């Protein structure tokens, strides 16, 4: 099915390599005999699982296209989306890659997936995977570069934990479950599990103390606001940069 320039032409920016693309969508609805072309890129039942870009042009500063001397196909598949389809599920988070982790979060927190539509559980499950793989590969939380990215991701997971009333360190407790899911393909997770748990627990403990202090500061700031008032930029930056809001 042809959709036009917006959906069938890929560009990395205003200039540079580009070309036509085709997408592979999989219908996950209950009535495969009654599909509609209008559903693609419009309805959740049609899931994009693969994209192929035919890199054959270069766009110059004036917007003109020039054929490349060498052409190739750049392809990207959503591996976990394919797993979801093979599992007969409509979401990555319903697959056997995520369900054990989500179940462990429910067990630890005592909060079902009905809380906030399960968003806190899914965010935490996603983030602990990123943290565990990064730490097992040798990255460490810090104040600069990739270390700061790790720290921000961990803090975000901890903040979502507060939505489940988790005030004590808990993210590190998910690493063993994650390792059980992934270690057959990524044995380094099992090999580095103790290290990963130790780092996450230490970071989470430190951040919980920081967050508690930040909540006190936030309470003082908002206490002085009139109804509908706006927190000033300096206070907002302090809450973000110092206290991890």
Biotite code that builds the C-alpha atoms (Angstrom):
import biotite.structure as struc

atoms = struc.array([
    struc.Atom([0.000, 0.000, 0.000], chain_id="A", res_id=1, res_name="UNK", atom_name="CA", element="C"),
    struc.Atom([1.334, 3.406, -0.932], chain_id="A", res_id=2, res_name="UNK", atom_name="CA", element="C"),
    struc.Atom([1.130, 6.164, 1.684], chain_id="A", res_id=3, res_name="UNK", atom_name="CA", element="C"),
    struc.Atom([3.099, 9.042, 0.206], chain_id="A", res_id=4, res_name="UNK", atom_name="CA", element="C"),
    struc.Atom([6.165, 11.014, 1.203], chain_id="A", res_id=5, res_name="UNK", atom_name="CA", element="C"),
    struc.Atom([5.433, 11.296, 4.935], chain_id="A", res_id=6, res_name="UNK", atom_name="CA", element="C"),
    struc.Atom([5.350, 7.552, 5.532], chain_id="A", res_id=7, res_name="UNK", atom_name="CA", element="C"),
    struc.Atom([7.303, 6.173, 2.571], chain_id="A", res_id=8, res_name="UNK", atom_name="CA", element="C"),
    struc.Atom([10.364, 8.412, 2.372], chain_id="A", res_id=9, res_name="UNK", atom_name="CA", element="C"),
    struc.Atom([13.039, 8.393, 5.078], chain_id="A", res_id=10, res_name="UNK", atom_name="CA", element="C"),
    struc.Atom([15.425, 11.255, 5.835], chain_id="A", res_id=11, res_name="UNK", atom_name="CA", element="C"),
    struc.Atom([17.911, 11.611, 8.658], chain_id="A", res_id=12, res_name="UNK", atom_name="CA", element="C"),
    struc.Atom([17.746, 15.414, 8.541], chain_id="A", res_id=13, res_name="UNK", atom_name="CA", element="C"),
    struc.Atom([17.447, 18.364, 6.199], chain_id="A", res_id=14, res_name="UNK", atom_name="CA", element="C"),
    struc.Atom([20.503, 17.122, 4.307], chain_id="A", res_id=15, res_name="UNK", atom_name="CA", element="C"),
    struc.Atom([22.296, 13.826, 3.845], chain_id="A", res_id=16, res_name="UNK", atom_name="CA", element="C"),
    struc.Atom([21.522, 10.249, 2.773], chain_id="A", res_id=17, res_name="UNK", atom_name="CA", element="C"),
    struc.Atom([17.850, 9.421, 2.268], chain_id="A", res_id=18, res_name="UNK", atom_name="CA", element="C"),
    struc.Atom([15.492, 7.354, 0.191], chain_id="A", res_id=19, res_name="UNK", atom_name="CA", element="C"),
    struc.Atom([12.132, 5.645, -0.150], chain_id="A", res_id=20, res_name="UNK", atom_name="CA", element="C"),
    struc.Atom([11.143, 3.184, 2.520], chain_id="A", res_id=21, res_name="UNK", atom_name="CA", element="C"),
    struc.Atom([8.668, 0.417, 3.056], chain_id="A", res_id=22, res_name="UNK", atom_name="CA", element="C"),
    struc.Atom([7.206, -0.719, 6.347], chain_id="A", res_id=23, res_name="UNK", atom_name="CA", element="C"),
    struc.Atom([5.960, -4.146, 7.385], chain_id="A", res_id=24, res_name="UNK", atom_name="CA", element="C"),
    struc.Atom([2.835, -4.056, 9.544], chain_id="A", res_id=25, res_name="UNK", atom_name="CA", element="C"),
    struc.Atom([1.225, -7.056, 11.232], chain_id="A", res_id=26, res_name="UNK", atom_name="CA", element="C"),
    struc.Atom([-2.490, -7.211, 11.949], chain_id="A", res_id=27, res_name="UNK", atom_name="CA", element="C"),
    struc.Atom([-3.175, -8.280, 15.553], chain_id="A", res_id=28, res_name="UNK", atom_name="CA", element="C"),
    struc.Atom([-6.956, -7.879, 15.551], chain_id="A", res_id=29, res_name="UNK", atom_name="CA", element="C"),
    struc.Atom([-9.609, -10.566, 15.905], chain_id="A", res_id=30, res_name="UNK", atom_name="CA", element="C"),
    struc.Atom([-10.965, -10.448, 12.342], chain_id="A", res_id=31, res_name="UNK", atom_name="CA", element="C"),
    struc.Atom([-8.157, -10.931, 9.780], chain_id="A", res_id=32, res_name="UNK", atom_name="CA", element="C"),
    struc.Atom([-10.699, -11.388, 6.969], chain_id="A", res_id=33, res_name="UNK", atom_name="CA", element="C"),
    struc.Atom([-12.030, -7.881, 7.510], chain_id="A", res_id=34, res_name="UNK", atom_name="CA", element="C"),
    struc.Atom([-8.920, -5.704, 7.384], chain_id="A", res_id=35, res_name="UNK", atom_name="CA", element="C"),
    struc.Atom([-8.760, -2.191, 5.980], chain_id="A", res_id=36, res_name="UNK", atom_name="CA", element="C"),
    struc.Atom([-5.888, -0.289, 4.430], chain_id="A", res_id=37, res_name="UNK", atom_name="CA", element="C"),
    struc.Atom([-7.080, 2.736, 6.391], chain_id="A", res_id=38, res_name="UNK", atom_name="CA", element="C"),
    struc.Atom([-6.078, 0.974, 9.599], chain_id="A", res_id=39, res_name="UNK", atom_name="CA", element="C"),
    struc.Atom([-2.348, 1.020, 8.860], chain_id="A", res_id=40, res_name="UNK", atom_name="CA", element="C"),
    struc.Atom([-0.641, 3.876, 10.725], chain_id="A", res_id=41, res_name="UNK", atom_name="CA", element="C"),
    struc.Atom([-4.007, 4.665, 12.309], chain_id="A", res_id=42, res_name="UNK", atom_name="CA", element="C"),
    struc.Atom([-5.225, 1.766, 14.468], chain_id="A", res_id=43, res_name="UNK", atom_name="CA", element="C"),
    struc.Atom([-3.412, -0.103, 17.246], chain_id="A", res_id=44, res_name="UNK", atom_name="CA", element="C"),
    struc.Atom([-4.338, -3.458, 15.685], chain_id="A", res_id=45, res_name="UNK", atom_name="CA", element="C"),
    struc.Atom([-1.834, -2.792, 12.893], chain_id="A", res_id=46, res_name="UNK", atom_name="CA", element="C"),
    struc.Atom([1.629, -3.003, 14.449], chain_id="A", res_id=47, res_name="UNK", atom_name="CA", element="C"),
    struc.Atom([4.722, -1.858, 12.583], chain_id="A", res_id=48, res_name="UNK", atom_name="CA", element="C"),
    struc.Atom([7.375, -4.528, 13.091], chain_id="A", res_id=49, res_name="UNK", atom_name="CA", element="C"),
    struc.Atom([9.904, -3.818, 10.356], chain_id="A", res_id=50, res_name="UNK", atom_name="CA", element="C"),
    struc.Atom([11.223, -0.931, 8.278], chain_id="A", res_id=51, res_name="UNK", atom_name="CA", element="C"),
    struc.Atom([13.379, -1.060, 5.144], chain_id="A", res_id=52, res_name="UNK", atom_name="CA", element="C"),
    struc.Atom([14.984, 2.110, 3.796], chain_id="A", res_id=53, res_name="UNK", atom_name="CA", element="C"),
    struc.Atom([16.431, 2.162, 0.297], chain_id="A", res_id=54, res_name="UNK", atom_name="CA", element="C"),
    struc.Atom([19.338, 4.566, 0.737], chain_id="A", res_id=55, res_name="UNK", atom_name="CA", element="C"),
    struc.Atom([19.834, 5.799, -2.819], chain_id="A", res_id=56, res_name="UNK", atom_name="CA", element="C"),
    struc.Atom([19.864, 9.614, -2.641], chain_id="A", res_id=57, res_name="UNK", atom_name="CA", element="C"),
    struc.Atom([21.776, 12.418, -0.998], chain_id="A", res_id=58, res_name="UNK", atom_name="CA", element="C"),
    struc.Atom([19.920, 15.674, -0.316], chain_id="A", res_id=59, res_name="UNK", atom_name="CA", element="C"),
    struc.Atom([22.081, 18.811, -0.628], chain_id="A", res_id=60, res_name="UNK", atom_name="CA", element="C"),
    struc.Atom([21.803, 22.177, 1.150], chain_id="A", res_id=61, res_name="UNK", atom_name="CA", element="C"),
    struc.Atom([19.351, 23.438, -1.470], chain_id="A", res_id=62, res_name="UNK", atom_name="CA", element="C"),
    struc.Atom([17.050, 20.448, -1.051], chain_id="A", res_id=63, res_name="UNK", atom_name="CA", element="C"),
    struc.Atom([18.004, 18.754, -4.312], chain_id="A", res_id=64, res_name="UNK", atom_name="CA", element="C"),
    struc.Atom([18.323, 14.979, -4.518], chain_id="A", res_id=65, res_name="UNK", atom_name="CA", element="C"),
    struc.Atom([21.377, 13.350, -6.087], chain_id="A", res_id=66, res_name="UNK", atom_name="CA", element="C"),
    struc.Atom([21.719, 9.633, -6.732], chain_id="A", res_id=67, res_name="UNK", atom_name="CA", element="C"),
    struc.Atom([24.387, 7.959, -4.642], chain_id="A", res_id=68, res_name="UNK", atom_name="CA", element="C"),
    struc.Atom([27.142, 6.066, -6.465], chain_id="A", res_id=69, res_name="UNK", atom_name="CA", element="C"),
    struc.Atom([26.634, 3.144, -4.068], chain_id="A", res_id=70, res_name="UNK", atom_name="CA", element="C"),
    struc.Atom([23.163, 2.192, -2.873], chain_id="A", res_id=71, res_name="UNK", atom_name="CA", element="C"),
    struc.Atom([22.127, -0.058, -0.013], chain_id="A", res_id=72, res_name="UNK", atom_name="CA", element="C"),
    struc.Atom([19.170, -1.128, 2.103], chain_id="A", res_id=73, res_name="UNK", atom_name="CA", element="C"),
    struc.Atom([19.072, -0.057, 5.745], chain_id="A", res_id=74, res_name="UNK", atom_name="CA", element="C"),
    struc.Atom([16.716, -2.321, 7.659], chain_id="A", res_id=75, res_name="UNK", atom_name="CA", element="C"),
    struc.Atom([15.539, -2.325, 11.243], chain_id="A", res_id=76, res_name="UNK", atom_name="CA", element="C"),
    struc.Atom([13.246, -4.845, 12.903], chain_id="A", res_id=77, res_name="UNK", atom_name="CA", element="C"),
    struc.Atom([11.520, -4.461, 16.255], chain_id="A", res_id=78, res_name="UNK", atom_name="CA", element="C"),
    struc.Atom([12.740, -7.690, 17.835], chain_id="A", res_id=79, res_name="UNK", atom_name="CA", element="C"),
    struc.Atom([10.475, -7.462, 20.873], chain_id="A", res_id=80, res_name="UNK", atom_name="CA", element="C"),
    struc.Atom([7.495, -6.581, 18.693], chain_id="A", res_id=81, res_name="UNK", atom_name="CA", element="C"),
    struc.Atom([8.138, -9.784, 16.751], chain_id="A", res_id=82, res_name="UNK", atom_name="CA", element="C"),
    struc.Atom([8.362, -11.680, 20.051], chain_id="A", res_id=83, res_name="UNK", atom_name="CA", element="C"),
    struc.Atom([4.993, -10.197, 21.052], chain_id="A", res_id=84, res_name="UNK", atom_name="CA", element="C"),
    struc.Atom([3.436, -11.463, 17.834], chain_id="A", res_id=85, res_name="UNK", atom_name="CA", element="C"),
    struc.Atom([4.956, -14.916, 18.312], chain_id="A", res_id=86, res_name="UNK", atom_name="CA", element="C"),
    struc.Atom([3.563, -14.897, 21.865], chain_id="A", res_id=87, res_name="UNK", atom_name="CA", element="C"),
    struc.Atom([0.154, -13.904, 20.527], chain_id="A", res_id=88, res_name="UNK", atom_name="CA", element="C"),
    struc.Atom([0.240, -10.638, 22.480], chain_id="A", res_id=89, res_name="UNK", atom_name="CA", element="C"),
    struc.Atom([-0.499, -7.058, 21.522], chain_id="A", res_id=90, res_name="UNK", atom_name="CA", element="C"),
    struc.Atom([2.193, -5.442, 23.693], chain_id="A", res_id=91, res_name="UNK", atom_name="CA", element="C"),
    struc.Atom([5.896, -6.053, 24.321], chain_id="A", res_id=92, res_name="UNK", atom_name="CA", element="C"),
    struc.Atom([5.151, -5.925, 28.039], chain_id="A", res_id=93, res_name="UNK", atom_name="CA", element="C"),
    struc.Atom([2.838, -8.945, 27.776], chain_id="A", res_id=94, res_name="UNK", atom_name="CA", element="C"),
    struc.Atom([5.625, -11.200, 26.493], chain_id="A", res_id=95, res_name="UNK", atom_name="CA", element="C"),
    struc.Atom([7.712, -13.732, 28.375], chain_id="A", res_id=96, res_name="UNK", atom_name="CA", element="C"),
    struc.Atom([10.570, -11.204, 28.314], chain_id="A", res_id=97, res_name="UNK", atom_name="CA", element="C"),
    struc.Atom([8.712, -8.838, 30.639], chain_id="A", res_id=98, res_name="UNK", atom_name="CA", element="C"),
    struc.Atom([5.993, -10.752, 32.504], chain_id="A", res_id=99, res_name="UNK", atom_name="CA", element="C"),
    struc.Atom([8.349, -12.352, 35.095], chain_id="A", res_id=100, res_name="UNK", atom_name="CA", element="C"),
    struc.Atom([9.792, -8.916, 35.924], chain_id="A", res_id=101, res_name="UNK", atom_name="CA", element="C"),
    struc.Atom([6.356, -7.316, 36.151], chain_id="A", res_id=102, res_name="UNK", atom_name="CA", element="C"),
    struc.Atom([5.149, -10.163, 38.375], chain_id="A", res_id=103, res_name="UNK", atom_name="CA", element="C"),
    struc.Atom([8.138, -9.617, 40.668], chain_id="A", res_id=104, res_name="UNK", atom_name="CA", element="C"),
    struc.Atom([7.328, -5.902, 40.929], chain_id="A", res_id=105, res_name="UNK", atom_name="CA", element="C"),
    struc.Atom([3.755, -6.788, 41.909], chain_id="A", res_id=106, res_name="UNK", atom_name="CA", element="C"),
    struc.Atom([5.081, -9.261, 44.492], chain_id="A", res_id=107, res_name="UNK", atom_name="CA", element="C"),
    struc.Atom([7.525, -6.779, 46.047], chain_id="A", res_id=108, res_name="UNK", atom_name="CA", element="C"),
    struc.Atom([5.223, -3.765, 46.034], chain_id="A", res_id=109, res_name="UNK", atom_name="CA", element="C"),
    struc.Atom([1.929, -5.491, 46.716], chain_id="A", res_id=110, res_name="UNK", atom_name="CA", element="C"),
    struc.Atom([0.425, -3.255, 44.022], chain_id="A", res_id=111, res_name="UNK", atom_name="CA", element="C"),
    struc.Atom([-1.361, -4.808, 41.068], chain_id="A", res_id=112, res_name="UNK", atom_name="CA", element="C"),
    struc.Atom([-0.975, -3.797, 37.449], chain_id="A", res_id=113, res_name="UNK", atom_name="CA", element="C"),
    struc.Atom([-4.289, -1.975, 37.768], chain_id="A", res_id=114, res_name="UNK", atom_name="CA", element="C"),
    struc.Atom([-2.518, 0.874, 39.598], chain_id="A", res_id=115, res_name="UNK", atom_name="CA", element="C"),
    struc.Atom([-2.132, 3.799, 37.167], chain_id="A", res_id=116, res_name="UNK", atom_name="CA", element="C"),
    struc.Atom([-2.829, 1.408, 34.277], chain_id="A", res_id=117, res_name="UNK", atom_name="CA", element="C"),
    struc.Atom([0.366, -0.474, 35.095], chain_id="A", res_id=118, res_name="UNK", atom_name="CA", element="C"),
    struc.Atom([2.543, 2.385, 33.841], chain_id="A", res_id=119, res_name="UNK", atom_name="CA", element="C"),
    struc.Atom([4.842, 2.475, 36.921], chain_id="A", res_id=120, res_name="UNK", atom_name="CA", element="C"),
    struc.Atom([5.425, -1.281, 36.674], chain_id="A", res_id=121, res_name="UNK", atom_name="CA", element="C"),
    struc.Atom([6.307, -1.111, 32.968], chain_id="A", res_id=122, res_name="UNK", atom_name="CA", element="C"),
    struc.Atom([8.637, 1.867, 33.383], chain_id="A", res_id=123, res_name="UNK", atom_name="CA", element="C"),
    struc.Atom([10.490, 0.153, 36.219], chain_id="A", res_id=124, res_name="UNK", atom_name="CA", element="C"),
    struc.Atom([10.770, -3.130, 34.281], chain_id="A", res_id=125, res_name="UNK", atom_name="CA", element="C"),
    struc.Atom([12.116, -1.321, 31.228], chain_id="A", res_id=126, res_name="UNK", atom_name="CA", element="C"),
    struc.Atom([14.586, 0.770, 33.224], chain_id="A", res_id=127, res_name="UNK", atom_name="CA", element="C"),
    struc.Atom([16.005, -2.073, 35.309], chain_id="A", res_id=128, res_name="UNK", atom_name="CA", element="C"),
    struc.Atom([16.858, -3.922, 32.111], chain_id="A", res_id=129, res_name="UNK", atom_name="CA", element="C"),
    struc.Atom([18.765, -0.945, 30.751], chain_id="A", res_id=130, res_name="UNK", atom_name="CA", element="C"),
    struc.Atom([20.560, -0.462, 34.071], chain_id="A", res_id=131, res_name="UNK", atom_name="CA", element="C"),
    struc.Atom([21.527, -4.108, 34.491], chain_id="A", res_id=132, res_name="UNK", atom_name="CA", element="C"),
    struc.Atom([22.906, -4.508, 30.974], chain_id="A", res_id=133, res_name="UNK", atom_name="CA", element="C"),
    struc.Atom([24.831, -1.233, 31.176], chain_id="A", res_id=134, res_name="UNK", atom_name="CA", element="C"),
    struc.Atom([26.361, -2.050, 34.559], chain_id="A", res_id=135, res_name="UNK", atom_name="CA", element="C"),
    struc.Atom([27.255, -5.575, 33.440], chain_id="A", res_id=136, res_name="UNK", atom_name="CA", element="C"),
    struc.Atom([29.044, -4.026, 30.455], chain_id="A", res_id=137, res_name="UNK", atom_name="CA", element="C"),
    struc.Atom([31.167, -1.862, 32.755], chain_id="A", res_id=138, res_name="UNK", atom_name="CA", element="C"),
    struc.Atom([29.321, 1.459, 32.873], chain_id="A", res_id=139, res_name="UNK", atom_name="CA", element="C"),
    struc.Atom([28.850, 3.134, 36.254], chain_id="A", res_id=140, res_name="UNK", atom_name="CA", element="C"),
    struc.Atom([26.488, 5.866, 37.512], chain_id="A", res_id=141, res_name="UNK", atom_name="CA", element="C"),
    struc.Atom([28.102, 9.288, 37.725], chain_id="A", res_id=142, res_name="UNK", atom_name="CA", element="C"),
    struc.Atom([27.677, 12.995, 37.182], chain_id="A", res_id=143, res_name="UNK", atom_name="CA", element="C"),
    struc.Atom([28.872, 13.161, 33.574], chain_id="A", res_id=144, res_name="UNK", atom_name="CA", element="C"),
    struc.Atom([28.320, 11.491, 30.216], chain_id="A", res_id=145, res_name="UNK", atom_name="CA", element="C"),
    struc.Atom([26.902, 7.982, 30.151], chain_id="A", res_id=146, res_name="UNK", atom_name="CA", element="C"),
    struc.Atom([27.208, 7.739, 33.923], chain_id="A", res_id=147, res_name="UNK", atom_name="CA", element="C"),
    struc.Atom([24.771, 10.604, 34.321], chain_id="A", res_id=148, res_name="UNK", atom_name="CA", element="C"),
    struc.Atom([22.338, 8.920, 31.930], chain_id="A", res_id=149, res_name="UNK", atom_name="CA", element="C"),
    struc.Atom([22.432, 5.800, 34.112], chain_id="A", res_id=150, res_name="UNK", atom_name="CA", element="C"),
    struc.Atom([21.860, 7.867, 37.232], chain_id="A", res_id=151, res_name="UNK", atom_name="CA", element="C"),
    struc.Atom([18.892, 9.689, 35.701], chain_id="A", res_id=152, res_name="UNK", atom_name="CA", element="C"),
    struc.Atom([17.319, 6.429, 34.519], chain_id="A", res_id=153, res_name="UNK", atom_name="CA", element="C"),
    struc.Atom([17.702, 4.822, 37.947], chain_id="A", res_id=154, res_name="UNK", atom_name="CA", element="C"),
    struc.Atom([16.233, 7.871, 39.651], chain_id="A", res_id=155, res_name="UNK", atom_name="CA", element="C"),
    struc.Atom([13.300, 7.881, 37.261], chain_id="A", res_id=156, res_name="UNK", atom_name="CA", element="C"),
    struc.Atom([12.604, 4.230, 38.077], chain_id="A", res_id=157, res_name="UNK", atom_name="CA", element="C"),
    struc.Atom([12.804, 5.029, 41.796], chain_id="A", res_id=158, res_name="UNK", atom_name="CA", element="C"),
    struc.Atom([10.353, 7.918, 41.395], chain_id="A", res_id=159, res_name="UNK", atom_name="CA", element="C"),
    struc.Atom([7.884, 5.613, 39.670], chain_id="A", res_id=160, res_name="UNK", atom_name="CA", element="C"),
    struc.Atom([8.427, 3.250, 42.591], chain_id="A", res_id=161, res_name="UNK", atom_name="CA", element="C"),
    struc.Atom([7.064, 5.971, 44.855], chain_id="A", res_id=162, res_name="UNK", atom_name="CA", element="C"),
    struc.Atom([3.796, 5.701, 42.912], chain_id="A", res_id=163, res_name="UNK", atom_name="CA", element="C"),
    struc.Atom([3.675, 2.131, 44.218], chain_id="A", res_id=164, res_name="UNK", atom_name="CA", element="C"),
    struc.Atom([4.511, 3.371, 47.733], chain_id="A", res_id=165, res_name="UNK", atom_name="CA", element="C"),
    struc.Atom([8.013, 1.894, 47.519], chain_id="A", res_id=166, res_name="UNK", atom_name="CA", element="C"),
    struc.Atom([10.134, 4.100, 49.784], chain_id="A", res_id=167, res_name="UNK", atom_name="CA", element="C"),
    struc.Atom([12.937, 1.620, 50.452], chain_id="A", res_id=168, res_name="UNK", atom_name="CA", element="C"),
    struc.Atom([15.409, 0.311, 47.856], chain_id="A", res_id=169, res_name="UNK", atom_name="CA", element="C"),
    struc.Atom([13.723, -2.338, 45.714], chain_id="A", res_id=170, res_name="UNK", atom_name="CA", element="C"),
    struc.Atom([15.001, -2.064, 42.144], chain_id="A", res_id=171, res_name="UNK", atom_name="CA", element="C"),
    struc.Atom([18.053, -4.207, 42.898], chain_id="A", res_id=172, res_name="UNK", atom_name="CA", element="C"),
    struc.Atom([15.718, -7.032, 43.946], chain_id="A", res_id=173, res_name="UNK", atom_name="CA", element="C"),
    struc.Atom([14.543, -7.316, 40.330], chain_id="A", res_id=174, res_name="UNK", atom_name="CA", element="C"),
    struc.Atom([17.988, -8.146, 38.959], chain_id="A", res_id=175, res_name="UNK", atom_name="CA", element="C"),
    struc.Atom([17.799, -11.841, 39.876], chain_id="A", res_id=176, res_name="UNK", atom_name="CA", element="C"),
    struc.Atom([14.497, -12.210, 38.014], chain_id="A", res_id=177, res_name="UNK", atom_name="CA", element="C"),
    struc.Atom([15.871, -10.317, 35.023], chain_id="A", res_id=178, res_name="UNK", atom_name="CA", element="C"),
    struc.Atom([18.942, -12.532, 35.009], chain_id="A", res_id=179, res_name="UNK", atom_name="CA", element="C"),
    struc.Atom([16.735, -15.613, 34.997], chain_id="A", res_id=180, res_name="UNK", atom_name="CA", element="C"),
    struc.Atom([14.906, -14.326, 31.930], chain_id="A", res_id=181, res_name="UNK", atom_name="CA", element="C"),
    struc.Atom([17.932, -13.216, 29.924], chain_id="A", res_id=182, res_name="UNK", atom_name="CA", element="C"),
    struc.Atom([21.018, -15.115, 31.113], chain_id="A", res_id=183, res_name="UNK", atom_name="CA", element="C"),
    struc.Atom([20.730, -17.942, 28.580], chain_id="A", res_id=184, res_name="UNK", atom_name="CA", element="C"),
    struc.Atom([21.460, -15.387, 25.857], chain_id="A", res_id=185, res_name="UNK", atom_name="CA", element="C"),
    struc.Atom([23.450, -12.965, 28.011], chain_id="A", res_id=186, res_name="UNK", atom_name="CA", element="C"),
    struc.Atom([25.454, -15.019, 30.553], chain_id="A", res_id=187, res_name="UNK", atom_name="CA", element="C"),
    struc.Atom([27.312, -11.890, 31.670], chain_id="A", res_id=188, res_name="UNK", atom_name="CA", element="C"),
    struc.Atom([24.178, -10.847, 33.556], chain_id="A", res_id=189, res_name="UNK", atom_name="CA", element="C"),
    struc.Atom([24.518, -13.886, 35.817], chain_id="A", res_id=190, res_name="UNK", atom_name="CA", element="C"),
    struc.Atom([28.289, -13.457, 36.084], chain_id="A", res_id=191, res_name="UNK", atom_name="CA", element="C"),
    struc.Atom([27.997, -9.800, 37.136], chain_id="A", res_id=192, res_name="UNK", atom_name="CA", element="C"),
    struc.Atom([24.724, -10.106, 39.054], chain_id="A", res_id=193, res_name="UNK", atom_name="CA", element="C"),
    struc.Atom([26.140, -9.381, 42.528], chain_id="A", res_id=194, res_name="UNK", atom_name="CA", element="C"),
    struc.Atom([27.991, -6.334, 41.223], chain_id="A", res_id=195, res_name="UNK", atom_name="CA", element="C"),
    struc.Atom([24.887, -5.034, 39.450], chain_id="A", res_id=196, res_name="UNK", atom_name="CA", element="C"),
    struc.Atom([22.718, -5.523, 42.542], chain_id="A", res_id=197, res_name="UNK", atom_name="CA", element="C"),
    struc.Atom([25.268, -3.800, 44.789], chain_id="A", res_id=198, res_name="UNK", atom_name="CA", element="C"),
    struc.Atom([25.596, -0.732, 42.560], chain_id="A", res_id=199, res_name="UNK", atom_name="CA", element="C"),
    struc.Atom([21.851, -0.329, 42.041], chain_id="A", res_id=200, res_name="UNK", atom_name="CA", element="C"),
    struc.Atom([21.113, -0.719, 45.761], chain_id="A", res_id=201, res_name="UNK", atom_name="CA", element="C"),
    struc.Atom([23.741, 1.867, 46.737], chain_id="A", res_id=202, res_name="UNK", atom_name="CA", element="C"),
    struc.Atom([22.518, 4.377, 44.151], chain_id="A", res_id=203, res_name="UNK", atom_name="CA", element="C"),
    struc.Atom([18.899, 3.824, 45.066], chain_id="A", res_id=204, res_name="UNK", atom_name="CA", element="C"),
    struc.Atom([19.575, 4.225, 48.798], chain_id="A", res_id=205, res_name="UNK", atom_name="CA", element="C"),
    struc.Atom([21.421, 7.475, 48.198], chain_id="A", res_id=206, res_name="UNK", atom_name="CA", element="C"),
    struc.Atom([18.722, 8.819, 45.919], chain_id="A", res_id=207, res_name="UNK", atom_name="CA", element="C"),
    struc.Atom([15.912, 7.940, 48.329], chain_id="A", res_id=208, res_name="UNK", atom_name="CA", element="C"),
    struc.Atom([17.551, 10.145, 50.951], chain_id="A", res_id=209, res_name="UNK", atom_name="CA", element="C"),
    struc.Atom([17.975, 12.919, 48.383], chain_id="A", res_id=210, res_name="UNK", atom_name="CA", element="C"),
    struc.Atom([14.386, 12.559, 47.218], chain_id="A", res_id=211, res_name="UNK", atom_name="CA", element="C"),
    struc.Atom([13.050, 12.732, 50.779], chain_id="A", res_id=212, res_name="UNK", atom_name="CA", element="C"),
    struc.Atom([14.946, 15.986, 51.326], chain_id="A", res_id=213, res_name="UNK", atom_name="CA", element="C"),
    struc.Atom([13.684, 17.224, 47.979], chain_id="A", res_id=214, res_name="UNK", atom_name="CA", element="C"),
    struc.Atom([10.084, 16.523, 48.947], chain_id="A", res_id=215, res_name="UNK", atom_name="CA", element="C"),
    struc.Atom([10.578, 18.676, 52.033], chain_id="A", res_id=216, res_name="UNK", atom_name="CA", element="C"),
    struc.Atom([11.987, 21.478, 49.877], chain_id="A", res_id=217, res_name="UNK", atom_name="CA", element="C"),
    struc.Atom([9.124, 21.068, 47.406], chain_id="A", res_id=218, res_name="UNK", atom_name="CA", element="C"),
    struc.Atom([6.602, 21.283, 50.240], chain_id="A", res_id=219, res_name="UNK", atom_name="CA", element="C"),
    struc.Atom([8.150, 24.541, 51.467], chain_id="A", res_id=220, res_name="UNK", atom_name="CA", element="C"),
    struc.Atom([8.181, 26.009, 47.959], chain_id="A", res_id=221, res_name="UNK", atom_name="CA", element="C"),
    struc.Atom([4.576, 25.128, 47.197], chain_id="A", res_id=222, res_name="UNK", atom_name="CA", element="C"),
    struc.Atom([3.400, 26.223, 50.638], chain_id="A", res_id=223, res_name="UNK", atom_name="CA", element="C"),
    struc.Atom([4.254, 29.804, 49.717], chain_id="A", res_id=224, res_name="UNK", atom_name="CA", element="C"),
    struc.Atom([2.477, 29.670, 46.364], chain_id="A", res_id=225, res_name="UNK", atom_name="CA", element="C"),
    struc.Atom([-0.953, 31.124, 45.881], chain_id="A", res_id=226, res_name="UNK", atom_name="CA", element="C"),
    struc.Atom([-3.615, 29.009, 44.183], chain_id="A", res_id=227, res_name="UNK", atom_name="CA", element="C"),
    struc.Atom([-2.635, 28.419, 40.566], chain_id="A", res_id=228, res_name="UNK", atom_name="CA", element="C"),
    struc.Atom([0.818, 29.898, 41.153], chain_id="A", res_id=229, res_name="UNK", atom_name="CA", element="C"),
    struc.Atom([3.940, 28.909, 39.223], chain_id="A", res_id=230, res_name="UNK", atom_name="CA", element="C"),
    struc.Atom([7.242, 27.714, 40.690], chain_id="A", res_id=231, res_name="UNK", atom_name="CA", element="C"),
    struc.Atom([10.028, 30.038, 39.568], chain_id="A", res_id=232, res_name="UNK", atom_name="CA", element="C"),
    struc.Atom([12.834, 28.830, 37.335], chain_id="A", res_id=233, res_name="UNK", atom_name="CA", element="C"),
    struc.Atom([15.528, 28.767, 40.032], chain_id="A", res_id=234, res_name="UNK", atom_name="CA", element="C"),
    struc.Atom([13.449, 26.579, 42.335], chain_id="A", res_id=235, res_name="UNK", atom_name="CA", element="C"),
    struc.Atom([12.399, 24.293, 39.483], chain_id="A", res_id=236, res_name="UNK", atom_name="CA", element="C"),
    struc.Atom([16.026, 23.814, 38.413], chain_id="A", res_id=237, res_name="UNK", atom_name="CA", element="C"),
    struc.Atom([17.098, 23.098, 41.997], chain_id="A", res_id=238, res_name="UNK", atom_name="CA", element="C"),
    struc.Atom([14.417, 20.422, 42.333], chain_id="A", res_id=239, res_name="UNK", atom_name="CA", element="C"),
    struc.Atom([15.479, 18.884, 39.004], chain_id="A", res_id=240, res_name="UNK", atom_name="CA", element="C"),
    struc.Atom([19.253, 19.112, 39.272], chain_id="A", res_id=241, res_name="UNK", atom_name="CA", element="C"),
    struc.Atom([19.835, 18.683, 43.005], chain_id="A", res_id=242, res_name="UNK", atom_name="CA", element="C"),
    struc.Atom([16.940, 16.531, 44.125], chain_id="A", res_id=243, res_name="UNK", atom_name="CA", element="C"),
    struc.Atom([16.234, 14.464, 41.021], chain_id="A", res_id=244, res_name="UNK", atom_name="CA", element="C"),
    struc.Atom([12.680, 15.629, 40.316], chain_id="A", res_id=245, res_name="UNK", atom_name="CA", element="C"),
])
